[in-house]
Amino acid sequence: MASGEEIQSGTRQVSSQKNKCTVFAQRVWGKSWADVFATDVTEEFTPNDFEMHRPDWFVARRRRAISKLKDFAHQMLLDPALAVEAP
């Protein structure tokens, strides 16, 4: 667990980084960082990595395996022969 001193140091680093971003945005766009990216902050993040580069065979294989395991686990959970009575 982090000590109070470590937390304060981390808070100072984050604050310093925010200040740098604010100064940068003000110099480049003449607006605050929050104003420039206001619409981005309110949007839900959707990664588009696979639109840029399709997953390789290993990623596709792993996805199929995970999907099969999830289906199998779901079937097992629904099997009445494996049901346990609640106390």
C-alpha positions in Angstrom: 0.0 0.0 0.0 1.2 3.5 -0.9 2.3 5.8 1.9 0.8 9.3 2.3 4.0 10.8 1.1 3.9 8.6 -2.1 0.3 9.6 -2.7 1.1 13.3 -2.3 4.1 13.0 -4.7 1.8 11.2 -7.3 -0.8 13.9 -6.9 1.8 16.6 -7.5 3.0 14.8 -10.6 -0.6 14.5 -12.0 -1.2 18.2 -11.2 2.0 19.2 -12.9 1.1 17.2 -16.0 -2.4 18.9 -16.1 -0.7 22.3 -15.8 1.6 21.4 -18.7 -1.4 20.3 -20.8 -3.3 23.5 -20.0 -0.3 25.7 -20.9 0.2 23.8 -24.1 -3.4 24.1 -25.2 -3.5 27.8 -24.3 -0.4 28.4 -26.4 -1.5 26.3 -29.4 -5.2 26.8 -29.6 -5.8 29.8 -27.3 -8.2 27.7 -25.3 -8.1 25.5 -22.2 -7.4 21.8 -22.6 -11.0 21.0 -21.4 -12.5 23.4 -24.0 -10.5 21.9 -26.9 -11.4 18.3 -26.0 -14.8 18.8 -24.4 -16.6 16.6 -26.9 -14.0 13.9 -26.7 -14.2 13.7 -23.0 -18.0 13.1 -23.1 -17.8 10.4 -25.8 -17.5 6.7 -25.0 -14.1 5.4 -26.0 -14.3 2.8 -28.8 -10.9 1.4 -29.8 -10.4 1.2 -33.6 -7.2 -0.7 -33.5 -8.6 -3.6 -35.5 -10.0 -1.2 -38.1 -6.5 -0.1 -38.7 -4.9 -3.5 -38.6 -6.8 -6.8 -38.6 -5.9 -9.2 -35.8 -3.4 -11.8 -36.7 -4.1 -15.6 -36.6 -3.1 -15.9 -33.0 -5.5 -13.2 -31.8 -8.3 -14.7 -33.9 -7.6 -18.2 -32.5 -7.6 -16.9 -28.9 -10.9 -15.2 -29.5 -12.5 -18.4 -30.8 -11.1 -20.4 -27.9 -12.4 -17.9 -25.4 -15.8 -17.9 -27.0 -16.0 -21.7 -27.0 -15.0 -21.8 -23.3 -17.6 -19.3 -22.4 -20.3 -21.3 -24.2 -19.2 -24.5 -22.5 -19.2 -22.8 -19.0 -22.6 -21.4 -19.7 -24.0 -24.8 -20.7 -22.5 -26.3 -17.5 -24.1 -23.7 -15.3 -27.5 -24.5 -16.8 -27.1 -28.3 -16.5 -29.7 -29.4 -13.9 -27.6 -32.5 -13.1 -25.0 -30.2 -11.6 -27.4 -28.0 -9.7 -26.8 -27.5 -6.0 -29.7 -26.8 -3.7 -29.5 -23.6 -1.7 -29.2 -24.0 2.0 
